[in-house]
Amino acid sequence: MKKKRTKDAVALILAGGQGSRLGIMTKKLAKPAVLFGGKFRIIDFTLSNCINSQIDTVGVLTQYQPQKLNQHIGVGKHWDLDRLNGGVEILPPHQKLEKGEWYKGTANAVYQNLDFIRRYSSDHVVILSGDHIYKMDYSSMVKYHKEVNADVTVSVMEVPWEDTHRFGIINMHDNGRIYEFEEKPKQAKSNNASMGIYVFKRSALEKYLISDENKEDSNNDFGKNILPDMLNDGCIIQGYKFNGYWKDVGTIKSYWEANMELVNRVPDFNLYDLNWKIYTQSYNMPAHVVGEKCLITESIVGVGSRVDGIVERSIIFPGVHIEEGAVVKDSIIMSYTDVERDCEIYKSILSEGVKTGKHTKIGIGEDIQNDSKPDIYNYGITVIGENTELLDEMTIGKNVVIDCDITPQDITSNTIESGKSLYKGGDC
């Protein structure tokens, strides 16, 4: 008989979400694979937290547009997770008989991978999201979970009272015991928000996942179903207070703000801490190059980039070329984008592989909400999808969205007014 590989705790990262509130940025890739901070992809933070917390057995549950995410993670070498006993494993939805079964919810995704958990005979399972920006020692949370002998421990953090309606709110006694969950309440009783990070006793996790799977009316969701069921049954559900930096970058506004906080050097979020490194796939490129007439202030510039223009308060990813006379301010320019001569870009996000055209102005004019998707494209930020090529001398307003893979043949006017959209053959 083959001996089971025992681990004190294994982690499962939920990384299958589309991230629809990021609009065109996630049309061709999963939200955890979106670039961040001039070097990383969002999932790098959760993976790095795992290895820094001495959790070396990690399953990544993928579903929506997983190609770039799978390619990025590979065998886990860059996070020291390429191991014979444990390491990282990509876990797509299971194929059953002759058809596949998509993950129906966060709980169902873990249910479909109970075999992965059982393989390591672990007494504790850490459930994580792959789409948040933060640094956290999960081992401290696991230790606390054991000390209080909880069936499940939920990580919580205080959020501004005016934002409580956006979160699942946790109500606790003074000893941390949770007695109530409120899902996005209009008037919250506390400002303790769930971070979507859980430590379960494996036995309790299995029991409630199997029970939930047999309920036809269930949403198969941890927050909506599993935790309330456990609470109703009198399980010990404990809150674990987290006091560090944590950012849900689920909207274009929050994504842009989190990147700008790196430029502004938010004290609670230090990417240069050698005691808690954030690891990522390496770029095989030389150092960035700055030209004779360039000016760079309050910005991050990635390797392999060449800057011959002006860059202020911006994030520049690897392989970008900003040509002479170009101006980039308050913007995020992703890898391999060419900002051509005398182009001006203000408060915009340009995805990978964009070519701007010469003398083009992006992000200017009135701050008018996008007329097709005002709930996504707002806050004055213009977003251009990957591999798009613009015309020379275009004028593009604020809150504009331009689809992926646009070519000059798709563009019928040199002006796209604020709040307008340019799609390639249908909705995004």
C-alpha positions as CSV (number, residue, x, y, z in Angstrom):
1,M,0.0,0.0,0.0
2,K,1.3,3.5,-1.0
3,K,1.9,5.6,2.1
4,K,-0.1,8.9,2.2
5,R,1.9,12.1,2.1
6,T,1.1,13.9,5.4
7,K,0.9,17.7,5.5
8,D,-0.2,19.9,8.4
9,A,-2.1,22.2,6.1
10,V,-2.8,22.3,2.4
11,A,-4.1,25.3,0.5
12,L,-6.6,25.7,-2.3
13,I,-6.7,28.9,-4.3
14,L,-9.9,29.8,-6.0
15,A,-8.7,31.3,-9.3
16,G,-11.5,30.5,-11.7
17,G,-13.4,33.8,-11.7
18,Q,-13.9,35.9,-14.7
19,G,-13.6,39.3,-12.9
20,S,-16.4,40.8,-15.1
21,R,-16.2,44.2,-13.3
22,L,-12.7,44.6,-14.8
23,G,-14.4,44.8,-18.2
24,I,-12.2,44.4,-21.3
25,M,-9.1,43.7,-19.1
26,T,-10.5,40.2,-18.4
27,K,-12.0,39.4,-21.8
28,K,-9.1,37.1,-22.7
29,L,-7.7,36.0,-19.3
30,A,-8.9,35.2,-15.8
31,K,-8.8,38.0,-13.2
32,P,-5.9,36.4,-11.2
33,A,-3.8,36.5,-14.3
34,V,-4.2,40.3,-14.8
35,L,-0.9,42.2,-14.6
36,F,-0.2,44.4,-11.5
37,G,2.5,46.7,-10.2
38,G,4.9,46.8,-13.2
39,K,6.0,43.2,-12.8
40,F,3.5,40.8,-11.2
41,R,0.2,39.1,-11.9
42,I,-2.4,39.3,-9.2
43,I,-2.1,35.6,-8.2
44,D,1.6,36.1,-7.4
45,F,0.6,37.6,-4.0
46,T,-1.4,34.6,-2.9
47,L,1.1,32.1,-4.1
48,S,4.0,34.1,-2.5
49,N,2.0,34.3,0.8
50,C,1.7,30.5,0.7
51,I,5.4,29.7,0.4
52,N,6.4,32.5,2.8
53,S,3.9,30.9,5.3
54,Q,5.6,27.5,4.9
55,I,2.6,26.1,3.1
56,D,4.1,24.2,0.2
57,T,1.1,22.1,-1.0
58,V,-1.2,24.3,-3.1
59,G,-4.0,23.5,-5.5
60,V,-5.0,26.3,-7.9
61,L,-8.6,25.9,-9.1
62,T,-9.0,27.4,-12.6
63,Q,-11.9,27.7,-14.9
64,Y,-12.5,30.9,-17.0
65,Q,-9.8,31.6,-19.7
66,P,-7.1,29.7,-17.8
67,Q,-4.4,29.6,-20.6
68,K,-2.2,32.6,-19.4
69,L,-2.7,31.7,-15.8
70,N,-1.6,28.1,-16.4
71,Q,1.4,29.2,-18.4
72,H,2.4,31.7,-15.8
73,I,2.3,29.2,-12.9
74,G,3.8,26.3,-14.8
75,V,5.3,23.8,-12.3
76,G,5.6,26.5,-9.6
77,K,9.4,27.0,-9.9
78,H,9.3,30.7,-9.4
79,W,7.6,30.3,-6.0
80,D,9.7,27.3,-4.9
81,L,6.6,25.1,-5.4
82,D,8.1,22.6,-7.9
83,R,8.3,19.8,-5.4
84,L,7.9,16.0,-5.4
85,N,6.0,15.9,-2.1
86,G,3.4,18.7,-2.5
87,G,4.1,21.8,-4.6
88,V,1.6,23.5,-6.8
89,E,-1.0,21.7,-8.9
90,I,-3.5,23.2,-11.4
91,L,-7.0,21.9,-10.8
92,P,-9.5,22.5,-13.6
93,P,-13.1,21.3,-13.5
94,H,-13.4,17.6,-13.6
95,Q,-14.3,15.6,-16.6
96,K,-17.0,13.1,-15.8
97,L,-17.8,10.3,-18.2
98,E,-18.3,12.0,-21.5
99,K,-18.9,15.6,-20.4
100,G,-17.2,18.1,-18.2
101,E,-18.8,19.7,-15.1
102,W,-18.1,23.4,-14.6
103,Y,-17.5,24.7,-11.1
104,K,-21.0,25.8,-9.9
105,G,-19.7,27.9,-7.0
106,T,-16.8,28.3,-4.6
107,A,-18.0,25.4,-2.5
108,N,-18.6,23.1,-5.5
109,A,-15.1,23.9,-6.8
110,V,-13.5,22.6,-3.6
111,Y,-16.0,19.7,-3.4
112,Q,-14.8,18.6,-6.9
113,N,-11.2,18.5,-5.5
114,L,-11.7,16.6,-2.3
115,D,-9.4,13.9,-3.6
116,F,-6.5,16.5,-3.7
117,I,-7.1,17.3,0.0
118,R,-7.4,13.6,1.0
119,R,-4.2,12.8,-0.9
120,Y,-2.1,14.5,1.8
121,S,-4.0,13.4,5.0
122,S,-4.0,17.0,6.2
123,D,-6.0,17.9,9.2
124,H,-6.4,21.5,8.1
125,V,-7.4,23.1,4.8
126,V,-6.7,26.8,3.9
127,I,-9.2,28.2,1.3
128,L,-7.9,31.4,-0.5
129,S,-8.8,33.7,-3.3
130,G,-6.4,34.3,-6.1
131,D,-7.5,37.9,-6.9
132,H,-6.6,40.1,-4.0
133,I,-3.5,42.2,-3.3
134,Y,-2.0,41.7,0.2
135,K,0.7,40.1,2.3
136,M,-0.4,37.7,5.0
137,D,1.2,35.0,7.1
138,Y,-1.3,32.1,6.8
139,S,0.7,30.0,9.3
140,S,-0.2,32.5,12.1
141,M,-3.9,32.1,11.2
142,V,-3.6,28.3,11.2
143,K,-1.9,28.4,14.6
144,Y,-4.7,30.5,16.0
145,H,-7.3,28.2,14.4
146,K,-5.8,25.3,16.3
147,E,-5.5,27.1,19.6
148,V,-9.2,28.0,19.7
149,N,-10.1,24.5,18.3
150,A,-12.4,26.1,15.7
151,D,-14.2,24.1,13.0
152,V,-13.5,27.0,10.7
153,T,-11.7,30.3,11.1
154,V,-12.6,33.3,9.0
155,S,-10.1,36.1,8.3
156,V,-11.7,39.5,8.9
157,M,-10.6,43.1,8.6
158,E,-12.2,46.4,9.4
159,V,-13.4,48.4,6.4
160,P,-14.8,52.0,6.3
161,W,-18.4,52.1,7.6
162,E,-19.5,53.7,4.3
163,D,-18.2,50.6,2.4
164,T,-19.8,47.9,4.5
165,H,-22.6,47.5,1.9
166,R,-20.0,46.1,-0.5
167,F,-18.9,43.2,1.7
168,G,-20.0,40.2,3.6
169,I,-20.0,41.5,7.2
170,I,-19.0,39.3,10.2
171,N,-20.5,39.9,13.7
172,M,-18.4,38.6,16.5
173,H,-18.4,38.3,20.3
174,D,-15.5,39.9,22.2
175,N,-13.7,36.5,22.2
176,G,-13.8,36.4,18.4
177,R,-16.6,33.8,18.2
178,I,-18.8,34.6,15.2
179,Y,-22.5,34.6,15.8
180,E,-23.9,36.2,12.6
181,F,-23.2,36.8,8.9
182,E,-24.6,39.8,7.0
183,E,-24.4,39.7,3.2
184,K,-23.8,43.2,1.9
185,P,-26.1,44.8,4.5
186,K,-27.7,48.3,4.0
187,Q,-27.1,49.0,7.7
188,A,-24.3,46.9,9.1
189,K,-24.0,46.1,12.8
190,S,-20.2,46.1,12.5
191,N,-17.5,47.0,10.0
192,N,-15.7,43.6,10.2
193,A,-15.6,42.3,6.6
194,S,-14.9,38.8,5.5
195,M,-11.7,38.6,3.4
196,G,-12.7,35.3,1.8
197,I,-9.9,33.5,3.6
198,Y,-10.8,30.4,5.6
199,V,-9.0,27.7,7.6
200,F,-11.2,24.6,8.0
201,K,-10.8,21.4,10.0
202,R,-10.7,18.9,7.1
203,S,-13.4,16.7,8.7
204,A,-15.8,19.6,9.0
205,L,-15.1,20.8,5.5
206,E,-15.8,17.4,4.0
207,K,-19.0,17.0,5.9
208,Y,-20.5,20.3,4.9
209,L,-19.3,20.2,1.3
210,I,-20.9,16.8,0.8
211,S,-24.1,17.9,2.5
212,D,-24.3,21.1,0.4
213,E,-23.7,19.2,-2.8
214,N,-26.9,17.2,-2.1
215,K,-29.1,20.3,-1.8
216,E,-30.7,21.2,-5.1
217,D,-31.4,24.7,-4.2
218,S,-27.9,25.6,-2.9
219,N,-25.7,28.2,-4.5
220,N,-22.8,26.0,-3.6
221,D,-21.0,29.0,-2.1
222,F,-19.0,29.3,1.1
223,G,-20.4,32.6,2.2
224,K,-24.0,32.0,1.3
225,N,-24.3,28.3,2.2
226,I,-21.5,26.5,3.9
227,L,-20.7,29.0,6.7
228,P,-24.4,29.8,7.5
229,D,-25.2,26.0,7.7
230,M,-22.3,25.5,10.0
231,L,-23.4,28.4,12.2
232,N,-26.9,27.0,12.4
233,D,-25.6,23.7,13.5
234,G,-23.6,25.2,16.3
235,C,-20.1,24.7,14.9
236,I,-17.3,26.8,16.3
237,I,-16.7,29.6,13.8
238,Q,-14.0,32.0,14.8
239,G,-12.9,35.4,13.5
240,Y,-9.2,36.1,12.9
241,K,-8.4,39.9,12.8
242,F,-6.1,41.0,10.0
243,N,-4.6,44.5,10.3
244,G,-2.4,44.8,7.2
245,Y,-2.9,46.1,3.7
246,W,-5.5,44.2,1.7
247,K,-7.1,45.3,-1.6
248,D,-9.9,43.8,-3.6
249,V,-8.9,44.9,-7.1
250,G,-12.2,43.8,-8.6
251,T,-13.1,47.0,-10.3
252,I,-11.2,49.3,-12.7
253,K,-11.3,52.0,-10.1
254,S,-9.8,49.8,-7.3
255,Y,-7.3,48.2,-9.7
256,W,-6.1,51.7,-10.8
257,E,-6.0,52.9,-7.2
258,A,-4.0,49.9,-6.0
259,N,-1.4,50.5,-8.7
260,M,-1.2,54.2,-7.9
261,E,-0.7,53.4,-4.2
262,L,2.6,51.6,-5.2
263,V,3.7,54.9,-6.8
264,N,2.7,56.8,-3.7
265,R,4.5,54.3,-1.5
266,V,1.7,53.4,0.9
267,P,3.5,52.5,4.1
268,D,1.6,49.3,4.8
269,F,2.4,47.8,1.5
270,N,6.2,47.3,0.9
271,L,7.2,45.3,-2.1
272,Y,10.8,45.7,-1.2
273,D,10.7,43.7,2.0
274,L,13.4,41.0,1.7
275,N,11.8,39.1,4.5
276,W,8.5,38.7,2.6
277,K,9.3,38.6,-1.1
278,I,6.6,38.6,-3.7
279,Y,7.8,36.1,-6.4
280,T,6.8,36.0,-10.0
281,Q,7.9,34.6,-13.4
282,S,11.1,36.2,-14.5
283,Y,11.4,38.4,-17.6
284,N,14.5,37.5,-19.6
285,M,15.2,41.1,-20.5
286,P,17.9,43.6,-19.9
287,A,17.4,46.6,-17.6
288,H,15.2,49.5,-18.8
289,V,16.8,52.3,-20.8
290,V,16.1,56.0,-20.6
291,G,16.7,58.4,-23.4
292,E,18.4,61.7,-23.4
293,K,15.2,63.7,-23.4
294,C,13.2,61.5,-21.0
295,L,11.8,62.6,-17.7
296,I,10.5,60.1,-15.1
297,T,8.9,61.1,-11.8
298,E,7.0,59.1,-9.2
299,S,6.8,56.0,-11.4
300,I,7.6,52.3,-11.7
301,V,9.4,51.3,-14.9
302,G,9.8,47.6,-15.7
303,V,12.8,45.8,-17.2
304,G,13.3,45.8,-20.9
305,S,11.4,49.1,-21.3
306,R,12.7,52.2,-23.2
307,V,11.6,55.6,-22.2
308,D,12.3,58.5,-24.4
309,G,9.4,60.7,-23.3
310,I,7.8,62.0,-20.1
311,V,6.3,59.6,-17.5
312,E,4.7,60.9,-14.3
313,R,2.9,58.9,-11.6
314,S,2.6,55.8,-13.8
315,I,3.2,52.1,-13.9
316,I,5.2,50.9,-16.9
317,F,5.5,47.2,-17.5
318,P,8.4,45.3,-19.1
319,G,9.0,45.7,-22.9
320,V,7.2,49.0,-23.2
321,H,8.5,51.7,-25.5
322,I,7.6,55.3,-24.9
323,E,8.8,57.3,-27.8
324,E,10.3,60.8,-27.9
325,G,7.7,63.6,-27.3
326,A,5.2,61.2,-25.7
327,V,3.6,62.1,-22.3
328,V,2.2,59.5,-19.9
329,K,0.5,60.6,-16.7
330,D,-1.4,58.8,-14.0
331,S,-1.6,55.7,-16.2
332,I,-0.9,52.0,-16.4
333,I,0.9,50.8,-19.5
334,M,1.1,47.0,-19.8
335,S,3.8,44.9,-21.4
336,Y,5.0,45.3,-25.0
337,T,2.9,48.4,-25.6
338,D,4.3,51.0,-28.0
339,V,3.4,54.6,-27.0
340,E,4.3,56.4,-30.2
341,R,5.9,59.8,-30.8
342,D,4.1,62.8,-29.4
343,C,1.3,60.7,-28.0
344,E,-0.4,62.0,-24.8
345,I,-2.0,59.6,-22.3
346,Y,-3.8,60.6,-19.1
347,K,-5.4,58.4,-16.4
348,S,-5.7,55.4,-18.7
349,I,-5.0,51.7,-18.7
350,L,-3.5,50.2,-21.8
351,S,-3.4,46.5,-21.9
352,E,-0.6,44.3,-23.4
353,G,0.6,44.8,-26.9
354,V,-1.2,48.1,-27.7
355,K,0.1,50.4,-30.4
356,T,-1.1,54.0,-29.9
357,G,-0.4,55.8,-33.1
358,K,1.5,59.0,-33.4
359,H,0.1,62.3,-32.1
360,T,-2.8,60.5,-30.4
361,K,-4.4,61.9,-27.2
362,I,-6.0,59.5,-24.8
363,G,-8.0,60.3,-21.6
364,I,-8.9,63.9,-22.3
365,G,-12.1,65.9,-22.2
366,E,-15.2,65.8,-20.0
367,D,-15.6,63.2,-17.3
368,I,-18.8,61.5,-18.7
369,Q,-19.8,58.0,-17.6
370,N,-19.6,55.3,-20.3
371,D,-22.9,55.0,-22.0
372,S,-22.9,51.2,-22.5
373,K,-21.5,50.1,-19.2
374,P,-21.5,53.0,-16.7
375,D,-21.1,50.6,-13.7
376,I,-17.7,49.4,-15.1
377,Y,-16.1,52.3,-17.0
378,N,-16.3,55.3,-14.7
379,Y,-14.0,57.4,-12.4
380,G,-12.5,59.0,-15.5
381,I,-10.4,56.0,-16.5
382,T,-10.1,55.0,-20.2
383,V,-9.3,51.4,-20.9
384,I,-7.9,49.9,-24.1
385,G,-7.9,46.1,-24.7
386,E,-4.9,44.1,-25.6
387,N,-3.3,43.9,-29.1
388,T,-5.2,46.9,-30.3
389,E,-3.7,49.3,-32.9
390,L,-4.9,52.9,-33.0
391,L,-4.7,55.4,-35.8
392,D,-2.4,58.4,-35.8
393,E,-3.7,61.7,-34.5
394,M,-6.7,60.2,-32.7
395,T,-8.5,62.0,-29.8
396,I,-10.0,59.6,-27.2
397,G,-12.0,60.9,-24.2
398,K,-12.4,59.8,-20.6
399,N,-14.3,56.6,-19.6
400,V,-13.8,55.2,-23.0
401,V,-13.5,51.5,-23.6
402,I,-11.8,50.1,-26.7
403,D,-12.0,46.4,-27.4
404,C,-9.2,43.9,-27.7
405,D,-7.6,43.2,-31.2
406,I,-8.9,46.4,-32.8
407,T,-7.1,47.2,-36.0
408,P,-7.0,50.5,-38.0
409,Q,-9.7,49.0,-40.3
410,D,-12.1,48.8,-37.4
411,I,-11.8,52.5,-36.7
412,T,-14.2,54.8,-38.6
413,S,-13.4,58.1,-36.9
414,N,-10.3,59.8,-35.4
415,T,-12.4,61.0,-32.5
416,I,-14.0,58.8,-29.7
417,E,-15.8,61.1,-27.3
418,S,-15.8,60.7,-23.5
419,G,-18.2,57.9,-22.4
420,K,-18.2,56.1,-25.8
421,S,-17.1,52.6,-26.7
422,L,-15.5,50.8,-29.7
423,Y,-16.2,47.1,-29.8
424,K,-15.1,44.6,-32.3
425,G,-18.1,42.7,-33.5
426,G,-20.4,42.7,-30.5
427,D,-20.5,43.1,-26.7
428,C,-17.5,42.6,-24.5
